[in-house]
């Protein structure tokens, strides 16, 4: 029999400490650290069901782990434990439900000692119950009881992990509508049940938070945005609200299902996914700064302020359905409750039937009534839809015929909201599920339409209450026996018993961390050369010492070459980060005060590239090499070894992996968090090196300087260096070399172009997270205006991979989602208007050129500042330009859509005056150049 609780897990600060930027070690209490999975039951060796998803620690502690100097303080609310639900969606669309409690727990003594964390420090820890059943109530109650039992002064009658093991392994999943399972945690009795399958889907949540946070008009607006599959971002300063409101909306659109990305609680460092062009519903803590994101077309729902903002119009629900829906909701909410019992017995639209009564606490009856109100709305707006289901080879539903029938009955033209809804992925999915499946027999929408048509009570569509459910009692015979009445008390949440292998792995990680810190404190005496010295070595002559050093350097380089090649040959099932090769290379880099390990590692990569290596890495190798190069650059920076930094930058620009869209992701762009790129002296030294290495020294000096500056600009953009910072350094170096006005423009234009190409492929760059908010819910960014150009930090690889899998799990629906942004005609690949044209056909991916298909999935951005319909900005390369419009030499920004865009053009010769040009309905290229405080824009019209 299946169990209601699949896992109990503990997440927090693991033995391998890393900041959210990926930097190893403890960096103070102001930094945020990556959470790890610390303990679980059942253990990882079991095979009853799939293991917990790898992104779980990142998601249950979305702000990361913070280290504190104190624990729980009764006088400080920010130190209180926080209880909240979370829903994770896997790549196949299945949901995992979690109840979480986050609290401050003492840092383990062995971790504190290994990383030099101050004594008596505390860190965020989270305990979770995991289930595939949406039983939020019993998950929360059981978890809170376990937490209270752990820290109860009376203690428990047996070890806490024994209590957890018995509960997880023995409590069965109740049969819907038939069973009620009773079980106990120590002296607390809990129950679990589920509604019948032929009723509304199991929603073990209260809908009260939704109606408390949003008024009726905003509730309907949010409902419409979700129904039309817009991009919806829900903001709140409470984790629990984000999940409860998201889940409530998903239940209100029943019998339709949300088919797209669904992340009710987004981890803070994944904030850049908000700019994704596909439909999504995501929740984000209010403390996370989004000022650096585009946000065009995103419906932002602020639960604290009852506010919904969006730059893209959401068509309203048509009449008379809107008035009917609004009236029904108002009757339910004002005053807080109306005569629900009377509504059940005499259901009609007469206001007199719903007399106001005294305030009554919100309960399950209200939840049920609210869900039926929205189901009644669907029954009305889709009246007669079954007559238009065709299920032919070309279409499932005759949309045009249905819209004509509705227009005749309402005496109005087809409504935008209805039209978009009938084209949505959710509606098509609903029809396909109903054809030839068991769902057709239990279709509550069809039943409600028939019931209303016969004038019967709508509540009759719900299954009648059956006999009292069968009680299944789960007893724990071990309670009160273990230890002959002994009590188990804890001052922290206890660790589960580790296997010998787990304990050995933990010790090795902490030993390596401790050794790395000790080596940092040593000087030249700790280098490989000094470590090999003995009393005899002191008597060597200078020439012998030089020869000894050369042999030692050669020995290290030979070892690095062998380790590097073996690292690349690890099997698909091997983890490079835990391999002997990775650990040894890291030790050689970290323990070497003279830089032989770091420079030698970079040199062996360069030699491997020159030998014909294609530079492509697997995803696991990519992560390992990235971390090694980060360490090498950090060590070289501390020694002022600019040559090693320069070489590491160049090799990192060549090594890459490919994502699901076959777009290369280079190691270089993951190094932005290192501070060396902010130093002008480094780029000046790098420029001098490039000039020395130039193979075309006989050419015009200014041309050579410009060419080398363009190479530097490529590296800056590859790193993700903010455009303003990159241009300041390029401009400073160019000004010192007097390259002239025309070359200034050429250089600025190139930098702007490659910056846009980079953002188009990979999104906005990420940097280091600063500190925390005052409410115990850390913000990944300071809200100081001085940091406006900075972006949130890079998330953990696992968390980001999970989000990427969600965005790419349904290719068809993802392609369809672009129909609101642009439409491609099928004959010649040109671009036509979308929102203002009712005759434009839906896009067909097979009609697109190869590059167009690629950009459809990677880099749609919206041009800001326009006053007309949506204008899509597609960043393209020369090759992609050729694929789209023929063989032209120009590269720039491809602008499509019906535009009414006012563009200001500054001309230095006009001494501050400005020209204005209005672009209406054009299809062409835009090139943007910047010269100091002036901006020069050039346009090339292609039609």
C-alpha positions, 0 to 999 in steps of 0.5 A: 500500500502507498504511503502518504509521507514519502520522505522526511528530509532535513536541509541546511548547511552541509559539510561543503560550504559554498556561497550562492556565487559558488565560492568555497568556504566561510566568508562571514555572516553577511553572505548567503550559502547554498543549502544541502540535503543533510538527512533523509528517511527513507535513506538514499539506498532504498528503492520504494520510490524515486529519490527526492528531487535534487533541487529540493534544498534550493527550493525549500530554502529559497533565500539560501542559508544565512549564518547568525550569531544567535538563535531563537529570541522570544523578543525578536519575531524574525528569529521565530520558526517559519512554517510554509507549504511548497509545490515542486513541479517536475519536468514531466508536469507531476507535482510534489507537495511539501510542508516545511519548517525553517528555523535557526539551529546551531552550526555543527561543531565539526563544520565550525571547526573546519571552516573557522566559523565563530563558536556558538553560531546558528544557521538556517535549517529546514525540515520537510515532509514530502508527498505526491498527495496534496494533503497540505493539512496533514503534512503541516500538522504532522511536521509541526508536531514533530518539531514541537516534540523535538524541542519539547522540554518533556522530550519524547519516549523514543529517539526522534528519528525512530518516531519519524521512521515509523510515521513515514513507513507505516501511515498509508495513503487513504482511499478517496472517499472511503478511508480515514487514517488515524495515527499518533505522534507521541500523544497527539492524534492526527487523521488523514482522508481524501474526498471521492474521486468523482467530485472536485479535485482534492484541494486541502487548502483554504481559499480564504488567503486569496479573497483576503489579499485581493478584492473581487475585481483583482481576483477576476483579473488574476483568474483571467490572466491565468486562464489566458496563459499570460506570464504571472508573477505573484509577490508577497513577503510570506512564503506561505501566501505565495503557495496558497494563492497559486494553488487556489487559482489553479483549482479555480480554473478547474476543469482546466489545468495550468500547462506551463511553468509553475513555481509557486516559490521561486528561489531568490537567485533564479530571479532572472527567469522572470524574463523568460518569454514563455507563459509561467506562474511563479511566486517571488518574495517581495524582498527580491529586487527585480528592477534590473529585469525587463518585466514587459508583459508580466502580470505582477500581482502584489498580495500585500497591496492588492495590486496587479500591474502589467504592460500588456492588456488583459482582455476582460471577461465579456458580458453577461458572464462578468456581471454574473461572476462578480455578483456571485462572488460579492454575495459570498464575500460581503459580509464575509459569509451569506446564507450558505445553507439557503444557497444550497436549497434554493439556488438562483440569481435573486438577491433577495435569496441571499440575505446578509447574516452575521459574520461566520468564520470562513470554512470548507463550505465557503471554499466549495461554494467559491469553486462552484461559482467559477465552475458555473462561470465556465458552464455559462461561457462555454454553453453548447461547446460539446456540439463543436468538438470535431476531433479531426486530423486538423482540429479538435474544436471548431472555434470559428463555428462556436464564436459565430453561434455565440455572436448570434446569441449575444448580438456582439462580435467575437470577444477577444477574451473568449477567442484567446481562451479557446486557442489556449493550451489549457482548453485544447488539453481539456478537450483531448483529455475528454476524448475517449477517456474515463474523465468524460463520464465524471466531467463536472462541467458537462454535468453542471451544464445539464443540471442548470439546463434542467433547473436543478440544484447545482450542488447535485453534481457533487457526490452525495455523502456516503456512509461514515468512512472506515477508520484505519488506526495506525498504532506505534507499539514502540511508544513508551517501551524503548528505554523503560520510560527514558525521555529523549530531549534535544537542544538542536534538531538531531542528525540521523545515524550515518553509515560508515561510508557517509561518515568517512566522506564527511570527514574527508570533506571537512579535512580538505576544508581545514587543510585549505585554510591552514595552507592559506595562512602559510607563506612561501614555506608552504609552497611545493618547493619549500615543502620538499626542503630539508636540512640538506637542501639549505646547503645547495648552491644557487644553480642547484636550487634553480635546477631543483625548482625547475624539476619540481615545476616540471613534475607539477605540470606533468601531474596536472597534464595527467590529471586534466586528461583523466578528468575529461575521460571520466564516465557518464556516471562519474561525478567530477566534483567528487573525483580524485582528479578534481580534488588533487588539481584543486589541492595543487592550486590552493596549496601553492603560494608561488602560483605553479599549480594555477598557472600550470593548470591553465597552461596544460589546458592551453596546450590541450586546445592547441593540440586540436581539442574541440573544447566541448565539455559535458555538463558535469565537466563544465561545472568542475572546470569552472570551479577550478578556473575560479580558484586559479584566478582568485589565487593569481589575483591575490598574488598580483599574477596578471599573466595567469589571470589573462591566460585563464580568461582566454582559455575559459572563453573557448571551453563550453557545453551546449544547452537543450537548444544547442546554444553554447554556454562558455565557461567565461561567462560564469566567472563574473563574480570574481573582482579582478574584472572590475580593475582597470589595471588588469584590462590595461595590462591585458591590452598591452599583452594583446598589442605585443601578440598582434600578428599585424603590427605592420598595419595602421596603428589605430586599426591595430589598437581598435582590433585589440580593443574589440577582442577585449570587448568580446571578453567583457561581454562574454563575462557579462560585465555591465555595459557601462563598466565595460565601456568606461574601461574601453573608453579610457584605454582607447582615449589614451591611445588616441584612436579617433572619432570614427573608431570610437563609434565602431568600438561602441557599436560592436560592444552594444551589439555583442552585449545584446547577443549575449543577453539574447542567448543567456539572459541578464548576467549575474553577480554576487548577492549582498546581505539580508533583510531585517525580517529574517527573510534574506534579500539577494540584493541590496535595494540601494540605488548604487547597485541598480546595475547589478543583477542577482547571483547565479543560482546553484546548478541544480536549481537552475537545471530544474527550472530550465527543464520546466521551461522546456518540457512541452515544446509544442505549447512553448512554441504556441506561447509566442503567438502573442508576441509575433506571428510568421506568415507561411509563404516567405518568412516575413513578419506581420502584425499580430495583436491588431490583426484578426486575420493573421494565422497562427505560427507554424514552426515547420514554416520557419527558417532554422535560425528563426526556430532557434530564436523562437526558443531562445531570445525574444525580448520586448522593445521598451518605450514604444506606444503602439502594439507589441514590438519584439526585439530579436538579437541576431547574428549575421548568419541568422540575418542571412537565414531570415532575409537573405544575404546582407552584410548588416547585423543588428536588432531585428524589430518586428510587429506593428510599431509606433515607436518614437526614437530620439536621435542626438547628433554631436554637430547639433550641439545638444539639439535632437532630431526625432524620427517615428517608425511606423510598421517598419520591418528592418534593422536598428543599429545603436552606437554611443559616443561619450554623452552623445547617442548616434542611431542609424536605421536600415529599412529593408522593405 
